[in-house]
Amino acid sequence: MVDVIARAEGPLARGSDTPASVSQQGGGSGANVAAWAAALGAAIRFACRVGDDPPGRCAVDALLAAGVEVQATVDRERPTGTCVVLVEPGGERTMLPDPGANDAPVAVPDAWLQPGGHLHVVGYSLLRDGARPGALAAIERAQASGMTVSVDPSSWALICPGAIPDVDLLLPNEREAEVLGERGDMVVKLGAAGARWGDVHVPAEPVVVVDTTGAGDAFAAGLLTARLQGADRTAALKAGCAAAARVVRQVGARPT
């Protein structure tokens, strides 16, 4: 996804004009996780779809430059996905996504699914009808190969019963956790209050928030990278909160 970020200088004047600073950034929840995990030293492979257009080529090049191995299916009919992100004073964001090429199955190479590895799937891949079959197939293949699997549910507004399959670890925010109910092993992102994993709670790092876009993605990258390196729950939560604190200090969802 390509993010078009509009930072409003004041409360939105609906039906009129609100001065804003507008920029274009790399986006897409899965791509953000991949970029942050690579920045944290993990070996990352990322499967995605892009349009046959300059934004798609630039998006792939940016991930390659960040140290991510990319398998990009080029869609000849749909454009690269775009998300308009409205950031209000205080950093809270509202997203208006046009999935474009993302609303179709992603191809995950068989060679990537190996015992001892980990597959992370963003919920958007499970919540969009076109992408869902490919995401479910990747999860089933990964589990059959002996990999662990995590899912970030992505959007409470899009979750419906049965949408999120059983996996090793879920990473919802509070609202998504309420919609999902009690579901196995779950790390709950609490925003400014930090995160909890079962009975372990870690507070967020104190920070002046500029833009919350990508905070959950950076958190997932930090937590999963630490966990796969052998960190216990407390240390993994701290690593996730540290990565989230880095991204909310800046505009945009990718490491700078």
URMO-V812058 format. One record per backbone hydrogen bond with DSSP energy under -1.0 kcal/mol. NH is the residue of the N-H (numbers start at 1). CO is the residue of the C=O. Records with the same first field share a line. If there is no record, write none. Layout:
BEGIN
NH = CO / CO
END
This chain:
BEGIN
2 = 81
3 = 25
4 = 83
5 = 23
6 = 85
7 = 21
8 = 87
9 = 19
14 = 12
16 = 13
21 = 7
23 = 5
25 = 3
27 = 1
32 = 28
33 = 29
34 = 30
35 = 31
36 = 32
37 = 33
38 = 34
39 = 35
40 = 36
41 = 38
42 = 37
46 = 69
48 = 71
50 = 73
52 = 75
53 = 51
57 = 53
58 = 54
59 = 55
60 = 56
61 = 57
62 = 58
63 = 59
64 = 60
65 = 61
66 = 62
67 = 64
68 = 63
69 = 44
71 = 46
73 = 48
75 = 50
82 = 98
83 = 2
84 = 96
85 = 4
86 = 94
87 = 6
88 = 92
91 = 88
94 = 86
96 = 84
98 = 82
101 = 79
102 = 99
103 = 100
104 = 102
112 = 109
113 = 110
114 = 112
117 = 114
119 = 148
121 = 150
123 = 152
125 = 122
126 = 123
127 = 123
128 = 124
132 = 128
135 = 131
136 = 132
137 = 133
138 = 134
139 = 135
140 = 136
141 = 137
142 = 138
143 = 139
144 = 140
145 = 141
147 = 142
148 = 117
150 = 119
151 = 169
152 = 121
155 = 153
158 = 155
163 = 160
168 = 149
169 = 149
170 = 185
171 = 151
174 = 189
177 = 173
178 = 174
179 = 175
180 = 176
181 = 177
187 = 170
188 = 196
189 = 172
190 = 194
193 = 190
194 = 191
195 = 202
196 = 188
197 = 200
200 = 197
202 = 195
210 = 248
211 = 248
212 = 91
215 = 212
218 = 214
219 = 215
220 = 216
221 = 217
222 = 218
223 = 219
224 = 220
225 = 221
226 = 222
227 = 223
228 = 224
230 = 227
231 = 226
236 = 232
237 = 233
238 = 234
239 = 235
240 = 236
241 = 237
242 = 238
243 = 239
244 = 240
245 = 241
246 = 242
247 = 243
248 = 244
250 = 247
END
